[in-house]
Amino acid sequence: MPQFYHSHAERGRIAMNGLRQLIRDEPVIVVGLVQAAIAMGVTFGLGWTAEQVAGVITFTQVLLSVVARSLVTPVANVDAKVQRAVGEERMQQAALTAEEMLTLAELRAERDRLEVVMNQRES
């Protein structure tokens, strides 16, 4: 049977979970709501000084900007990192060691020498 009544503690927990989810999902909206609530409070007699209002607004803006930044991953940077990693892996697979390059150079020199010898015999 579903429970329709929640204790005060349960209702508080549900509300806090909802607030946490809202901050995670829409931190920019939360900043706007906090700023609007402060403006309304000051308008209707909250009694804060201009410095206090500026301090609270700045703090909430910075705090929720950090939250928003931690939740957003720039796609372009991730793609660039993946491309770099794949490119480096391919370069490592294709790269020859110094010894292999020397062997290849020696083989090419030997091939060229043999071509010269063959051309001399044919003439």
Rosetta blueprint (number, residue, H / E / L):
1 M L
2 P L
3 Q L
4 F L
5 Y L
6 H L
7 S L
8 H H
9 A H
10 E H
11 R H
12 G H
13 R H
14 I H
15 A H
16 M H
17 N H
18 G H
19 L H
20 R H
21 Q H
22 L H
23 I H
24 R H
25 D H
26 E L
27 P H
28 V H
29 I H
30 V H
31 V H
32 G H
33 L H
34 V H
35 Q H
36 A H
37 A H
38 I H
39 A H
40 M H
41 G H
42 V H
43 T H
44 F L
45 G L
46 L L
47 G L
48 W L
49 T L
50 A H
51 E H
52 Q H
53 V H
54 A H
55 G H
56 V H
57 I H
58 T H
59 F H
60 T H
61 Q H
62 V H
63 L H
64 L H
65 S H
66 V H
67 V H
68 A H
69 R H
70 S H
71 L H
72 V L
73 T L
74 P L
75 V H
76 A H
77 N H
78 V H
79 D H
80 A H
81 K H
82 V H
83 Q H
84 R H
85 A H
86 V H
87 G H
88 E H
89 E H
90 R H
91 M H
92 Q H
93 Q H
94 A H
95 A L
96 L L
97 T L
98 A H
99 E H
100 E H
101 M H
102 L H
103 T H
104 L H
105 A H
106 E H
107 L H
108 R H
109 A H
110 E H
111 R H
112 D H
113 R H
114 L H
115 E H
116 V H
117 V H
118 M H
119 N H
120 Q H
121 R H
122 E H
123 S L
